[in-house]
Amino acid sequence: MSHEIRQTCRTAGAVDVVVIGAGHAGLAISHLLRARGVDHVVLERGEVANSWRHERWDSLHLLTPNWQTRLPGRSYDGNDPDGFMSVAELIGFLDDYAAESDAPVITGTEVTSVRREGGRYLVTCNHGTWRAQSVVLATGACNAPSVPRVAADLPASVKQLTAFDYRSPESVPAGGALIVGASATGLQLADELLKDGRDVTLAAGEHVRLPRQYRGKDIFYWLTQSGIHDQRYDEIEDLSRGRQLPSPQLVGSANVPLLDLNYLRDQGAQIAGRLMRVSDGTAQFSGSLGNVCALADLKMQRLLKTIDETADAERAPRAEAFPPTNVDNNPLLNLNFEKNNIRSVIWATGFRPNYGWLDVPVLDHKGRLRHDGGIVDAPGLYALGLPLLRRRKSSFIFGIEDDARDIAEHLIAYLKMPLRKAS
């Protein structure tokens, strides 16, 4: 049962730290700052866990098992450790955490500008302006759907949705659906629509294939035990690419041991390659689906072999074999929307952060934040909750604790430095 969240009564003024965002990342750093006596506020545009409340589909469950759900000072303590939290359960978990931490959250507060002046940050919002020595950007990486330019070429008769728009099959027009993207989101939505009796075509580009269970344990158990999840960002050979990888093809359920393209094909989905263009009402797909799938299969097998070293040491059951992805010799290259009764396109093509309010020169030419493990390229400015921020596990809820502790230590050391005015 959720506790009541205390709404702080403070109005805009001066604090040591402003945290922007009251999701799991913002609440985690707030908990650590409060424990160290650091004066701070957490500004939230909506409610605690706002994105989870308003920007997720109804049937979504976490990809990580319940036993792995934890934040600084709190861990899952329910009676289903091997289950997977629903969105409603996660919201309750975060509500309770905010209340128990007595987090100084100010909800309904839209930040419109963050700029640096006189050695401090001015954080302007709809309730005034805060002055702070340090700011933590905990708004996450999923502020806006990343929709490709080809969307502009779709026929007007086709309804376009993103993962933010989709709630259930009822939110999709009757008729066939084209889902673009083969990450966890794309496959889960395709599976749900297929179960609803819809005709589904899935356009698959680069993807990460993983089994839900391996050698008697959840795959996340092995990723943690083998040390893969703890690999640091400065140990990654191609960090930029690592941060752009799609989420693994998993679903928060033990009932689907391998949610992959083979599974969807068996359920009746039509699988195509990457969507390249739309011309005269016809979608055109890449012919490289076979190569893309072969690469995903190879990477999965390499990862499982790495896990085998740990599993062998634990005397786990023998390794099982997974069949390669089945790709037609003549894959689908063209799909006419009208002839095939395609009435909707769902863009499962990822998300991007939105820093339109950040008036500090710390973005690269692609609008991405310049940072070194969450230490942003500006004095006293930090980030949390981004993919592979400091470790491979950074994008998961359980991964925020170590990241938040590292950032908190750096931030507190920064606060102790003499205040230097900007030149």
C-alpha positions as CSV (number, residue, x, y, z in Angstrom):
1,M,0.0,0.0,0.0
2,S,1.4,3.4,-1.0
3,H,2.3,6.0,1.6
4,E,1.3,9.6,1.2
5,I,4.0,11.6,-0.4
6,R,4.9,14.8,1.4
7,Q,4.7,17.8,-0.9
8,T,7.4,20.2,0.2
9,C,6.1,23.7,1.0
10,R,9.3,25.5,-0.1
11,T,9.0,28.2,-2.7
12,A,11.7,29.1,-5.2
13,G,14.9,30.4,-3.5
14,A,18.5,29.2,-2.9
15,V,19.6,25.6,-2.3
16,D,22.8,23.7,-2.6
17,V,21.4,21.3,-5.3
18,V,18.4,21.2,-7.6
19,V,17.5,17.8,-8.9
20,I,15.3,17.8,-12.0
21,G,13.0,14.8,-12.2
22,A,11.3,12.6,-9.6
23,G,11.6,9.3,-11.3
24,H,13.8,6.5,-9.8
25,A,17.0,8.3,-10.7
26,G,16.0,11.6,-9.1
27,L,14.6,9.9,-6.0
28,A,17.8,7.8,-5.6
29,I,20.1,10.8,-5.6
30,S,17.8,12.7,-3.3
31,H,17.9,9.9,-0.8
32,L,21.7,9.9,-0.8
33,L,21.9,13.7,-0.6
34,R,19.4,13.8,2.3
35,A,21.4,11.2,4.2
36,R,24.5,13.4,3.9
37,G,22.6,16.6,5.0
38,V,22.8,18.3,1.6
39,D,20.1,21.0,1.2
40,H,18.2,20.2,-2.1
41,V,14.9,20.1,-3.8
42,V,13.5,17.7,-6.5
43,L,11.5,19.5,-9.2
44,E,9.0,17.3,-11.1
45,R,6.9,18.5,-14.0
46,G,4.0,16.1,-13.1
47,E,3.8,13.6,-10.3
48,V,6.4,11.2,-8.8
49,A,7.1,8.5,-11.4
50,N,5.3,10.7,-14.0
51,S,6.5,8.9,-17.1
52,W,5.5,5.6,-15.7
53,R,2.0,6.9,-14.9
54,H,1.3,8.6,-18.2
55,E,3.7,7.3,-20.9
56,R,3.6,3.5,-20.7
57,W,1.2,1.0,-22.2
58,D,-1.3,-0.8,-19.9
59,S,0.2,-4.4,-20.0
60,L,3.8,-3.4,-19.5
61,H,5.9,-5.1,-16.9
62,L,9.6,-4.5,-16.0
63,L,12.2,-6.5,-17.9
64,T,14.0,-7.2,-14.6
65,P,12.7,-9.7,-12.0
66,N,11.4,-8.4,-8.7
67,W,14.3,-9.6,-6.6
68,Q,16.5,-7.1,-8.6
69,T,14.2,-4.1,-8.0
70,R,16.0,-1.9,-5.5
71,L,17.0,1.7,-4.8
72,P,19.4,3.1,-2.2
73,G,17.8,2.2,1.2
74,R,15.0,0.1,-0.2
75,S,14.6,-3.3,-1.9
76,Y,11.7,-5.4,-3.1
77,D,10.3,-7.3,-0.1
78,G,7.2,-8.9,-1.6
79,N,6.2,-12.6,-1.9
80,D,6.9,-12.9,-5.7
81,P,10.7,-12.3,-6.0
82,D,10.8,-14.1,-9.4
83,G,7.9,-12.2,-10.9
84,F,8.0,-8.9,-12.8
85,M,6.5,-5.7,-11.6
86,S,3.6,-4.2,-13.5
87,V,3.5,-0.4,-14.1
88,A,1.0,0.0,-11.3
89,E,3.2,-1.9,-8.8
90,L,6.3,0.1,-9.8
91,I,4.4,3.4,-9.3
92,G,3.5,2.2,-5.8
93,F,7.1,1.2,-5.1
94,L,8.3,4.6,-6.1
95,D,5.5,6.4,-4.2
96,D,6.5,4.5,-1.1
97,Y,10.2,5.2,-1.6
98,A,9.6,8.9,-2.0
99,A,7.5,9.0,1.2
100,E,9.9,6.9,3.2
101,S,12.9,9.0,2.1
102,D,10.9,12.2,2.9
103,A,12.1,13.4,-0.5
104,P,11.7,17.2,-0.9
105,V,9.7,16.8,-4.1
106,I,7.9,19.8,-5.7
107,T,5.4,18.4,-8.2
108,G,3.7,20.2,-11.0
109,T,6.8,22.2,-11.6
110,E,7.9,22.6,-15.2
111,V,11.5,23.7,-15.7
112,T,11.8,26.2,-18.5
113,S,15.5,27.2,-18.3
114,V,18.7,26.1,-16.6
115,R,21.5,28.6,-17.1
116,R,24.8,29.4,-15.3
117,E,25.4,32.9,-13.9
118,G,27.9,34.1,-11.4
119,G,29.2,30.7,-10.6
120,R,25.8,29.3,-9.8
121,Y,22.9,27.8,-11.7
122,L,19.6,29.6,-12.2
123,V,16.8,27.1,-12.6
124,T,13.6,28.8,-13.8
125,C,10.3,27.1,-13.6
126,N,6.6,28.0,-13.5
127,H,6.8,28.8,-9.8
128,G,9.9,31.0,-9.9
129,T,13.6,30.7,-10.1
130,W,15.9,28.5,-7.9
131,R,19.6,29.4,-7.3
132,A,21.8,26.4,-6.8
133,Q,25.5,25.6,-6.7
134,S,24.8,22.3,-8.5
135,V,22.1,20.7,-10.7
136,V,21.4,17.0,-11.3
137,L,19.6,16.2,-14.6
138,A,17.5,13.1,-13.7
139,T,15.0,13.5,-16.5
140,G,16.1,10.3,-18.2
141,A,16.6,9.3,-21.8
142,C,13.0,8.7,-22.8
143,N,11.5,12.2,-22.9
144,A,10.4,12.0,-26.5
145,P,9.9,9.2,-29.1
146,S,12.5,9.1,-31.8
147,V,10.5,9.0,-35.0
148,P,12.4,8.7,-38.4
149,R,11.9,11.2,-41.1
150,V,10.2,8.7,-43.3
151,A,7.1,9.1,-41.1
152,A,6.3,12.3,-43.1
153,D,5.8,10.2,-46.3
154,L,3.1,7.9,-44.9
155,P,-0.4,8.1,-46.4
156,A,-2.7,10.4,-44.5
157,S,-5.1,7.5,-44.1
158,V,-2.6,5.6,-41.9
159,K,-2.7,6.4,-38.2
160,Q,0.8,6.8,-36.7
161,L,1.4,6.0,-33.0
162,T,4.5,5.8,-30.8
163,A,5.0,3.8,-27.6
164,F,3.8,6.9,-25.8
165,D,0.5,6.8,-27.6
166,Y,-0.2,3.1,-27.5
167,R,-2.1,1.9,-24.5
168,S,-3.8,-1.4,-25.6
169,P,-5.0,-2.9,-28.9
170,E,-8.1,-0.7,-28.6
171,S,-5.9,2.3,-29.2
172,V,-5.0,1.0,-32.6
173,P,-7.5,1.2,-35.6
174,A,-9.0,-2.0,-36.9
175,G,-7.0,-3.5,-39.7
176,G,-3.4,-4.4,-40.2
177,A,-0.5,-2.8,-38.3
178,L,3.1,-2.2,-39.3
179,I,5.4,-2.0,-36.3
180,V,8.8,-0.5,-36.9
181,G,11.5,-1.6,-34.5
182,A,12.6,-4.9,-33.1
183,S,13.6,-4.0,-29.6
184,A,11.7,-5.1,-26.5
185,T,9.0,-2.5,-27.2
186,G,8.4,-3.5,-30.8
187,L,8.2,-7.2,-30.0
188,Q,5.9,-6.8,-27.0
189,L,3.5,-4.7,-28.9
190,A,3.5,-7.0,-31.9
191,D,2.8,-10.0,-29.6
192,E,-0.1,-8.2,-27.9
193,L,-1.7,-7.2,-31.2
194,L,-1.3,-10.7,-32.6
195,K,-3.0,-12.1,-29.5
196,D,-5.8,-9.6,-30.3
197,G,-6.3,-11.2,-33.7
198,R,-4.6,-8.4,-35.7
199,D,-2.5,-8.8,-38.8
200,V,1.0,-7.6,-37.9
201,T,4.1,-6.8,-40.0
202,L,7.3,-6.1,-38.1
203,A,10.1,-4.2,-39.7
204,A,13.3,-5.3,-37.9
205,G,16.7,-3.5,-37.9
206,E,19.5,-4.1,-35.5
207,H,18.4,-5.9,-32.4
208,V,19.7,-7.7,-29.3
209,R,18.4,-11.3,-29.0
210,L,18.3,-12.8,-25.5
211,P,16.5,-15.7,-23.8
212,R,14.4,-15.0,-20.7
213,Q,15.8,-18.1,-19.0
214,Y,19.2,-19.8,-19.4
215,R,20.6,-22.8,-17.6
216,G,17.9,-22.7,-15.0
217,K,18.1,-19.0,-14.1
218,D,16.7,-15.7,-15.3
219,I,19.1,-14.1,-17.8
220,F,19.5,-11.1,-15.6
221,Y,20.9,-13.4,-12.8
222,W,23.7,-14.5,-15.1
223,L,24.3,-11.0,-16.5
224,T,24.9,-9.9,-12.9
225,Q,26.8,-12.9,-11.6
226,S,29.2,-12.9,-14.6
227,G,30.0,-9.2,-14.0
228,I,28.7,-8.1,-17.4
229,H,26.2,-5.7,-15.8
230,D,29.0,-4.1,-13.7
231,Q,31.3,-3.4,-16.6
232,R,32.2,0.3,-16.4
233,Y,31.7,2.8,-19.2
234,D,35.5,3.5,-19.4
235,E,36.1,-0.2,-20.2
236,I,33.8,-0.2,-23.2
237,E,35.7,-0.1,-26.5
238,D,32.9,1.7,-28.5
239,L,31.1,3.7,-25.8
240,S,29.0,5.8,-28.2
241,R,27.7,2.7,-30.0
242,G,27.1,0.9,-26.7
243,R,24.9,3.7,-25.5
244,Q,22.8,3.5,-28.7
245,L,22.0,-0.2,-28.6
246,P,18.3,-1.1,-28.5
247,S,16.8,-2.8,-25.4
248,P,17.1,-6.7,-25.5
249,Q,14.2,-8.7,-26.9
250,L,12.6,-9.7,-23.6
251,V,9.3,-9.5,-21.9
252,G,8.6,-9.3,-18.2
253,S,7.1,-12.7,-18.0
254,A,8.5,-16.2,-17.4
255,N,5.7,-17.6,-19.7
256,V,7.6,-16.6,-22.8
257,P,11.0,-18.1,-22.6
258,L,12.3,-16.6,-25.9
259,L,10.4,-13.5,-27.3
260,D,12.2,-13.2,-30.6
261,L,11.4,-13.0,-34.4
262,N,11.0,-16.8,-34.6
263,Y,8.3,-16.6,-31.9
264,L,6.4,-13.8,-33.6
265,R,6.6,-15.5,-36.9
266,D,5.1,-18.7,-35.3
267,Q,2.3,-16.5,-33.9
268,G,1.5,-15.2,-37.5
269,A,3.6,-12.1,-37.8
270,Q,5.1,-11.1,-41.1
271,I,8.8,-10.1,-40.7
272,A,10.5,-7.6,-42.9
273,G,13.9,-5.8,-42.8
274,R,14.6,-2.2,-41.9
275,L,12.0,0.3,-43.2
276,M,14.0,2.3,-45.8
277,R,11.4,4.6,-47.4
278,V,7.8,5.1,-48.3
279,S,6.8,5.9,-51.9
280,D,3.4,6.1,-53.5
281,G,1.7,4.5,-50.5
282,T,4.2,1.6,-50.4
283,A,6.7,0.8,-47.7
284,Q,10.1,-0.4,-48.9
285,F,12.3,-2.6,-46.7
286,S,16.0,-3.4,-46.7
287,G,16.9,-6.8,-48.1
288,S,19.6,-7.3,-45.4
289,L,17.3,-9.0,-42.8
290,G,19.2,-12.2,-43.1
291,N,22.5,-10.6,-42.3
292,V,21.0,-8.5,-39.4
293,C,19.5,-11.6,-37.8
294,A,22.7,-13.7,-38.3
295,L,24.7,-11.0,-36.5
296,A,22.1,-10.9,-33.6
297,D,22.3,-14.7,-33.3
298,L,26.1,-14.6,-33.2
299,K,26.2,-11.9,-30.5
300,M,23.8,-13.9,-28.4
301,Q,25.8,-17.1,-28.7
302,R,29.0,-15.2,-27.7
303,L,27.3,-13.7,-24.7
304,L,25.9,-17.1,-23.6
305,K,29.4,-18.6,-23.9
306,T,30.7,-15.9,-21.6
307,I,28.0,-16.7,-19.1
308,D,28.8,-20.4,-19.4
309,E,32.0,-19.8,-17.5
310,T,30.1,-18.6,-14.5
311,A,27.3,-21.1,-14.9
312,D,29.8,-24.0,-15.0
313,A,31.4,-22.8,-11.8
314,E,28.0,-22.8,-10.2
315,R,27.3,-26.3,-11.6
316,A,24.1,-25.1,-13.3
317,P,22.1,-27.4,-15.6
318,R,23.7,-28.0,-19.0
319,A,23.5,-25.3,-21.6
320,E,20.6,-25.4,-24.0
321,A,20.8,-24.6,-27.7
322,F,18.7,-22.0,-29.4
323,P,17.8,-22.3,-33.0
324,P,19.0,-19.5,-35.4
325,T,16.5,-16.9,-36.5
326,N,14.5,-18.2,-39.4
327,V,14.6,-15.8,-42.3
328,D,12.8,-16.3,-45.6
329,N,14.9,-16.8,-48.7
330,N,12.8,-14.1,-50.3
331,P,12.1,-11.6,-47.6
332,L,9.4,-9.0,-47.9
333,L,10.7,-5.9,-49.7
334,N,7.5,-4.0,-50.5
335,L,4.2,-3.5,-48.6
336,N,1.4,-1.4,-50.1
337,F,-0.7,0.1,-47.3
338,E,-4.0,0.1,-49.1
339,K,-3.8,-3.3,-50.7
340,N,-2.7,-4.9,-47.5
341,N,-5.2,-3.0,-45.3
342,I,-2.5,-1.5,-43.2
343,R,-4.3,1.1,-41.1
344,S,-1.7,2.0,-38.5
345,V,2.1,2.3,-38.0
346,I,3.6,2.0,-34.6
347,W,7.0,3.6,-34.2
348,A,9.0,1.4,-31.8
349,T,12.2,3.2,-32.8
350,G,13.4,4.3,-29.5
351,F,13.5,7.5,-27.5
352,R,15.6,10.6,-27.0
353,P,16.1,13.0,-24.2
354,N,14.8,16.5,-24.5
355,Y,17.1,19.3,-23.3
356,G,15.3,22.2,-24.9
357,W,15.3,24.0,-21.6
358,L,19.0,23.5,-20.9
359,D,20.7,26.9,-21.6
360,V,24.2,25.6,-20.9
361,P,26.5,24.8,-23.8
362,V,26.9,21.1,-23.1
363,L,25.2,19.4,-26.0
364,D,27.0,17.9,-29.1
365,H,25.9,18.4,-32.7
366,K,23.3,15.6,-32.3
367,G,21.8,17.2,-29.2
368,R,23.3,14.6,-26.9
369,L,24.7,15.5,-23.5
370,R,28.5,15.7,-23.3
371,H,29.4,14.0,-20.1
372,D,32.1,11.7,-18.6
373,G,30.2,9.0,-16.6
374,G,27.4,11.5,-15.7
375,I,29.8,14.3,-14.9
376,V,28.6,16.9,-17.4
377,D,30.9,19.2,-19.3
378,A,30.1,22.2,-17.0
379,P,31.1,22.7,-13.3
380,G,28.6,21.3,-10.9
381,L,26.3,19.8,-13.5
382,Y,25.5,16.1,-13.4
383,A,23.3,13.5,-15.2
384,L,21.7,10.3,-14.0
385,G,19.4,7.7,-15.6
386,L,21.0,7.6,-19.1
387,P,22.0,4.3,-20.9
388,L,25.5,3.0,-20.0
389,L,26.1,6.2,-17.9
390,R,28.7,4.6,-15.7
391,R,28.0,0.8,-16.1
392,R,26.1,-1.5,-18.4
393,K,23.3,-1.7,-15.9
394,S,22.8,2.1,-15.7
395,S,19.5,2.0,-17.7
396,F,17.8,-0.4,-15.3
397,I,16.2,0.6,-12.0
398,F,18.6,-1.7,-10.0
399,G,21.5,-0.1,-11.7
400,I,20.9,3.4,-10.5
401,E,22.2,2.8,-6.9
402,D,25.9,2.5,-7.8
403,D,25.7,5.4,-10.3
404,A,23.9,7.6,-7.8
405,R,26.5,6.9,-5.1
406,D,29.3,7.8,-7.5
407,I,27.7,11.0,-8.6
408,A,26.7,12.0,-5.0
409,E,30.3,11.6,-3.9
410,H,31.6,13.8,-6.7
411,L,28.9,16.3,-6.2
412,I,29.5,16.6,-2.4
413,A,33.2,17.1,-3.1
414,Y,32.3,19.8,-5.6
415,L,30.1,21.6,-3.0
416,K,33.1,21.8,-0.7
417,M,35.2,23.7,-3.2
418,P,35.4,27.5,-3.1
419,L,32.7,29.1,-5.2
420,R,34.2,30.3,-8.5
421,K,32.4,32.9,-10.5
422,A,32.0,32.2,-14.2
423,S,34.2,34.3,-16.4
